[in-house]
Amino acid sequence: MKVLITGYSGFLGSYLCENLSKNFQIIKVNLREIPEENSSSFNTFLGRFLDADVIINCAANLKPKTKKDIFINENFPKNLLDYLKKKEKKPFFIHISSINVLVNDRKDYYTITKKNAEINLKSQNIAIIRLPLVYDKINNIIQATGNFKLIERYLNLRYLPIYPMIFPGHIHYPVEINKISNFIEKIINNGNLGRSIYNIAGSDKKSLWDLIQEMALYKKKRLLKINFQILNKILPSFIKKILIKNSSILQQIIVIDHTKYKEEKEYL
């Protein structure tokens, strides 16, 4: 079975390429090479997807700024499926989304583009997997991958006797990446069961502080707890709006609970 993966150089995409290659033939497509939508070479580019039995769309720009960034996040999956339909091809399409689309407090541009992508895919017979915070562990130690690269760099700064850190930060149901990979392989083996949406959640609720504390203990670093809950109560509303829209670490000042949504969860 041929499994095509977009976003193969990213955190999740590279992990899937390595693990799924044990049982499937992997095809990689780089969306950074995508031509302009209305160009003569656009359909030629889409032709790379014709041989796939399964397509896993991991490609996304976490800080969409350009027209191409927005197109990849919002419109490309729908355009691709329309193209495949015209060619009478029906691969099992798995679209990787974010649990943020269910969290009302998330107003950043990345989340907005992921919501728009799901709106565009509303009538499509596909599987949508909404991911929470994902991390990698080796020997029960959180690795400096994905969202934790920045934290690793911070904890590696020299000459700091103690490391100030926001408390509690966002609240998550984090999931280890190997569990995500196993889940995706499971639904591939089950075959296309029609339109399905999976809201992925880890078994334990953890704050950003909890996760960073794990890394700090392993590295024998001392953290200084900076409690922004009090500050959160006195911040003017316009500053809160700015921070919520900011996709950087500053956004963590505003505590957002990513576990508060009504939709059914798929616990891993």
C-alpha positions, 0 to 999 in steps of 0.5 A: 500500500502506498502512503503519501505524506505531505509535511514530511519534514515536520515533527509529525510528518518525519515521525510518520515517514519513519514508522509507517515505512515499516509496513507501507511504501512511503511517498513524500510530497513537499508543498513548499514546491507548489506552483501558483494555483492558477498556473499551468503547472499546478495540475501537474503538481497535483498529479504526484498524488494520483498513485497514492492509496492513502494521503496523510496531509500533515502540511501546515504553516504554524505562522501563516503570513504569505498568500501561499502559507494561507493557501496550504493551510486552508484551501489546498486539501479541498483543491486536491480532493476536487482534482482527484475526484475529476481523475476518478481517484478515491484514496483514503484521505487523512487530514491532520487538524488541531484541537484548537478549532474547538477551543473558543479562546484560541484566536490566533491566525493558525487556528483560524486557518485550520478552522477554515480548512475544516469548513472547506472540507465539510462535505468531504468523505475523509478522516479528520484528526484533531491533535492536542499538544504532541511531544516525544519521549525517549526513556520517559524523558521529553525530547527537544522536538516540536514545540519543546525545542524553544524550551530546550534552548532556554534551559540550556542557557548558561550562567542562570542559577534559576530559570523564570517560567510562566505558571501554569501556562496553557492546560492540555491533554498532551499525547506522545507522538508514538501513540499518534503514529500507532493510531493513524496506522490503525485507522489506515488498516481499518480502511476508509469508514466514511467521514470520521472526526477524531478529537485526540486527547491524552489520558492525563491533564497537564499544564505547560508548567508540568511538562517543562518541570519534567524537562527541568528535573531531568536536566537538574535545572531549578525553575522560578514559578511566575504566577500570571493568574493574578496578572491575568485578572488585572490585564486590560482586555485589549492586551489580552486580545493581543496576546491571544492572537499572538502565536509566540510564547507570550500567548502563554501568559493568558491561561487557555484550557485546551481540555474544555470542549464538549465534543467526544474525545478519543483518548490515547 
